[in-house]
Amino acid sequence: MACTDDDAGRPDDPVGADRRGPNPGPLPTIPGGVALEAVDPAAGLVGDALAYGTPLPSEQVAAEALTEAPEVASVVARRVIHVPDARHLADVVLATLDGSELFDEGSLAAFERALAGSLSGGGDVTDVDLAGRPALLAVGEEVTVVAHREGSLLTLVQAPSEADARLVATRQVEARARGEVGSLDARTPMAALPVDAAFVEVPNVTFAPIPPPEEEPLLTPEPPALGGVVAVQGRYGVIAGERRTVVWALALDPAAHPTAESVAPALGPLVSERAGGAPADAAEVVDRIVVAADAPLGERSARAFRHQGLVLVVEGTRPDQLDAVVTAWVTALGPG
């Protein structure tokens, strides 16, 4: 039976309106696609004195959102750490592009520029030279993005400082030119700190020394136990003139815990044990992962987080107070 205009668009007629006119049938598509040499994302995780650590959950989610674009087949997100001082220099997203979703070289270039500008918060995108290779620079109000590509791998370096973004990207390009290949295993080095470096000034909390056992034999708290620790120091967290929390700083042995990834699995069992076996949960607080275990009301609950080569523990009977102390403490310590 012939198809008429009245038949077009019926639910059982999938081509519908495409059959109208003198050339019935599906509309033709325009052939296209860019051949991109496949490059392993690990190839981008290189650079002199650079390490690539685990991103925060929010950073991972933001990176994965890029795969909503058909041009991006997959992403790897990492924090870029300066090894000598364990400073967080930048963040990097390694996007593997799908060349079949890009019409031609012009659309590839436009996509790269749009992505760099978007990640910078709308900064103007300019062409720059990185160690003899072309790259893109987008300077936004709060973040700078440097983008460079090799084959299918588009590397996007993001940093608050333009100098740091350029430094990381340049070292990546130089290392690739030397033939270096990185690893997808996340590695966050930590700076060794003295145990008392944790007790900075914190608003509304005073860290008071714990008297020796002979002065308060019935009140002296027992320190937490964690393998691979070289020093422990405890203080009372005094709030409004009262001892409402106990805080601990544990200095890690670099030989036992060379990276943040090596100590992270121990924090859950640590706070669970301190809270009488209560289950542990992790949450993102400012720029840290804080692991918490809450006991029944009136019993001891606990929180733990890492600051460089220190593990910091906060204990008390009121979870809301623990959360307030942790947030204020993390903020006062600054990046770590």
C-alpha positions, -999 to +999 in steps of 0.1 A: +000+000+000+013+034-009+022+059+018+003+092+018+008+124+036-018+112+061+003+081+068+035+101+076+045+102+112+024+073+124+038+053+154+042+022+132+059+043+104+095+049+118+106+070+089+074+091+089+079+125+074+112+114+059+091+097+031+075+129+020+087+146-012+103+133-044+130+113-026+113+090-001+134+073+025+157+083+054+176+115+052+213+110+042+240+118+068+272+137+060+303+115+063+329+126+088+352+116+116+387+123+127+413+095+129+429+098+163+458+076+174+448+057+206+469+070+235+467+054+270+456+079+297+486+067+318+508+085+292+497+118+305+505+111+342+541+121+340+563+150+347+595+158+367+587+160+405+550+154+399+528+128+415+492+121+407+468+114+436+432+105+443+408+133+436+380+143+460+346+127+452+333+160+440+362+164+416+357+129+403+320+136+397+328+168+379+353+150+356+329+122+348+303+147+338+324+154+307+315+120+293+280+133+288+294+148+256+295+122+229+330+134+219+344+122+252+347+084+255+362+083+290+380+104+316+406+100+343+408+126+371+438+131+394+452+157+418+487+169+408+511+169+438+545+186+438+567+158+453+594+178+471+569+196+494+537+175+489+519+207+477+487+203+457+496+222+426+467+215+402+441+191+391+442+172+358+415+155+337+427+132+310+399+129+284+400+102+258+383+116+227+361+097+202+372+108+168+341+094+151+320+120+169+340+148+155+333+159+119+367+172+109+399+188+123+381+221+125+354+207+148+380+190+169+399+223+174+366+240+183+357+213+208+390+216+225+387+253+228+352+252+241+361+226+267+391+246+279+371+278+281+343+260+300+365+245+326+382+278+333+348+294+340+345+313+307+380+326+303+393+337+269+412+309+251+445+316+235+471+295+217+504+290+235+536+270+230+546+244+256+581+230+251+576+232+214+541+218+212+509+237+206+485+241+236+456+262+247+455+286+277+422+298+293+425+322+322+394+325+343+386+345+374+394+316+398+411+290+377+435+287+348+433+258+323+461+246+300+450+220+275+473+199+252+465+169+231+484+138+218+463+116+196+431+107+213+443+120+247+433+155+257+450+166+289+434+194+308+454+210+337+434+232+361+450+254+388+442+286+407+476+299+396+484+303+359+521+297+367+513+263+383+490+253+354+518+262+329+544+244+350+525+212+353+515+211+316+551+220+305+566+192+326+540+167+312+549+176+276+587+174+284+583+140+300+563+127+271+590+139+247+615+119+267+593+088+262+582+085+298+549+067+306+531+071+339+508+048+359+471+049+366+477+040+402+469+070+423+498+082+445+496+111+469+529+118+487+527+133+522+550+158+539+563+146+573+552+170+600+560+172+638+531+160+658+525+193+675+521+211+641+485+200+641+475+223+670+470+255+652+448+283+664+411+273+657+382+297+662+360+289+693+382+259+703+413+258+725+436+228+725+446+223+761+473+199+772+461+167+789+475+165+824+497+135+833+480+104+847+493+111+882+474+144+883+441+130+869+444+092+871+407+086+865+403+110+836+434+105+814+421+092+780+438+063+762+453+073+729+441+056+697+460+028+682+471+029+645+499+009+629+528+028+614+528+057+638+559+072+653+544+098+677+511+106+693+500+137+712+466+144+727+448+176+738+415+185+752+392+205+729+380+232+752+348+249+740+331+277+761+355+269+790+346+232+791+364+201+780+340+189+754+362+169+730+395+150+730+417+155+700+447+134+689+475+140+664+493+109+651+525+113+631+529+086+604+560+067+597+568+074+560+582+039+556+549+024+567+527+049+550+545+063+519+513+077+504+478+090+515+463+060+497+482+036+520+468+051+552+432+058+540+418+023+545+429+023+581+408+054+591+375+036+590+385+008+614+402+034+636+371+056+642+348+025+644+369+011+672+370+044+691+332+046+688+326+012+703+322-006+670+298+018+653+299+017+615+322+043+598+312+066+569+332+090+549+323+125+538+339+154+520+346+184+543+362+215+528+391+198+509+394+167+531+378+132+534+366+129+570+357+095+583+331+094+611+316+068+634+287+077+657+278+057+688+245+059+706+237+092+722+258+099+752+286+075+742+318+083+725+318+091+688+348+098+666+361+116+635+394+112+617+411+130+588+445+134+574+467+165+572+499+157+553+517+131+573+494+134+603+462+116+612+440+138+633+412+123+655+384+141+673+363+123+700+333+133+721+298+124+730+281+150+707+284+143+670+273+179+661+302+193+682+326+169+666+315+180+632+319+217+641+354+212+655+365+192+625+352+218+600+369+246+619+401+226+623+403+217+586+397+253+577+424+266+601+450+241+589+446+252+553+455+230+523+469+197+532 
